[in-house]
Amino acid sequence: MPKRTATLELVLSPRKPGVTAARWLVGALRTEILEGRLRPGSRLPATRDLARQYGLSRGTIVAAFEQLKSEGYVEGSVGSGTFVSRVVPDELLQVARRDGMPAPPRGTAERRLSGFARRVQLFPGYTIRPVRAFRANHPALDLFPTALWAQVASRRLRRASTQMLLGTDPMGYRPLQEAVADYLRTSRGVHCVTEQVAIVSGVQEALDLTARLVLDPGDRVCMEHPGYPGAALVFEACGARIESLPLDEEGMTLPGVRARDAKLAYVTPGHQFPLGIGMSLRRRLALLEWARAARALILEDDYDSEYRYAGRPLPAMQGLDRRGLVLFAGSFSKVLFPSIRLGYLVVPPDLVPKVEAAQSITYRHAPLLAQAVLADFIVEGHFGRHVRRMRQIYAERLSVLLEGAERRLGGLLEISPVEAGLQTVGWLEQGIDSVAAAAAAAARGVDVTPLSAYARRALPREGLQLGFAAVDSQELGRGIEQLALALEGELRRIRHRA
Ligand SMILES: Cc1ncc(COP(=O)(O)O)c(C=O)c1O
């Protein structure tokens, strides 16, 4: 039985003069099916509705449906519904697939686009792939309490008021803003009132908002090197110039004279991306002092500091700021699941009206029902329980990685000590090249990212980023063995060449 999808009003290509209504309708519906706009299994509109929509007799529509049925494009019967066939004749589908994206119409090469459109680039490697060892930046999605989430969500949807269907303030759903403000004050040492919390669609939106409010083409932004490319791409799309500052054991080094006029510094002080360094208190204070003197702002990306396994929890840098120099961004992607697309941006009080105005003319607000479900999930204590449970599981997975690496990767990869987050870094030994090592690992079904993917110039040392949270101990064990074999292979290749 075909899947019963909802019938929407169908917009067909216009009828050319001299073509009969029946021929036009058959041709137009066939094109919709072949080009994939009418998916296999989807229901065609009722003959009565189509007749009304296009001012045709019902008989014409019925005749067109019958013809398409005889050609194998549709099935079912008038009265009980007509559906696009699950299996459209093979060679026809191949034609549709081969066509793929239509060729650009003539003249598009000379399109007059904005500077933003010329600069914007696809996030490299942005593809959704199945998770395996050592996928970084991912929580353990198989351990997310989906049944509980569904319970909270269905209760919220059943009781959805008309207000819930209408919309909310651009800064977000008030109970979620309150829950986030409470959480950030107590768990992250953030200094804020509820009104300063903007609910956004993840840190990426927070970056985009900040960039649009702070940067003009040509402005300079300071960033950690190596650093998070997802931030650099946003700033560069706005026309900013990136000043990459090296890291030392205290975190990002201070902007020097070249960056004297920088308007923004983007940092990950809780758990530097990708090296995992926690920025020292001394460096945080010095960076705040730099921002004050330079009349610059700091964007603190606290993307995964909920998970800390050792050492003292480092409160947010925002909590040290009394001058309104820091915007603080965080996300539910790592702590819950990435497709939730919810996060927050805590803004200095004077910038609240600007953020509110920018949201009101673009995204309006993050999806309200999702915000309400999340607010319930936090307020009812499920969020806190989930974080505590996952912290323990991730700590166990981290020790599996560290023990396995000590046993099997000695002399090949030196794992950096890690206190927080979902990933760490392994430093390659004996001149092994990180890009070649990652390719050899991928060939053995293991995901590691060369640190050079996060660098804009050569790094003093080659390394790999390894995630330890997303998969269980068995998969981590397989990953360690396969990575060891891949690195040994690389080493043999180097020796052979020498
Ligand atoms: C350092 C860093 N910041 C921000 C993000 C984006 O987070 P979100 O999913 O909330 O947009 C990521 C995602 O991996 C990240 O690694």
The ligand as a Tripos MOL2 file, in Angstrom:
@<TRIPOS>MOLECULE
LIG
   16    16     1     0     0
SMALL
NO_CHARGES

@<TRIPOS>ATOM
      1 C1         33.6350   25.0980   18.6480 C.3       1 LIG1
      2 C2         32.2580   24.9630   18.0940 C.ar      1 LIG1
      3 N1         31.4330   26.0170   18.1360 N.ar      1 LIG1
      4 C3         30.1950   25.9540   17.6250 C.ar      1 LIG1
      5 C4         29.7030   24.8130   17.0430 C.ar      1 LIG1
      6 C5         28.3160   24.8320   16.4380 C.3       1 LIG1
      7 O1         27.3580   24.5360   17.3650 O.3       1 LIG1
      8 P1         25.7950   24.5090   17.0330 P.3       1 LIG1
      9 O2         25.4670   23.1140   16.6450 O.co2     1 LIG1
     10 O3         25.1460   24.9260   18.2960 O.co2     1 LIG1
     11 O4         25.5380   25.4800   15.9270 O.co2     1 LIG1
     12 C6         30.5140   23.6910   16.9770 C.ar      1 LIG1
     13 C7         30.0020   22.4710   16.3400 C.2       1 LIG1
     14 O5         30.6410   21.4630   16.2300 O.2       1 LIG1
     15 C8         31.8160   23.7530   17.5230 C.ar      1 LIG1
     16 O6         32.6330   22.6930   17.4790 O.3       1 LIG1
@<TRIPOS>BOND
     1     1     2 1
     2     2     3 ar
     3     2    15 ar
     4     3     4 ar
     5     4     5 ar
     6     5     6 1
     7     5    12 ar
     8     6     7 1
     9     7     8 1
    10     8     9 2
    11     8    10 1
    12     8    11 1
    13    12    13 1
    14    12    15 ar
    15    13    14 2
    16    15    16 1
@<TRIPOS>SUBSTRUCTURE
     1 LIG1         1 GROUP 0 **** ****
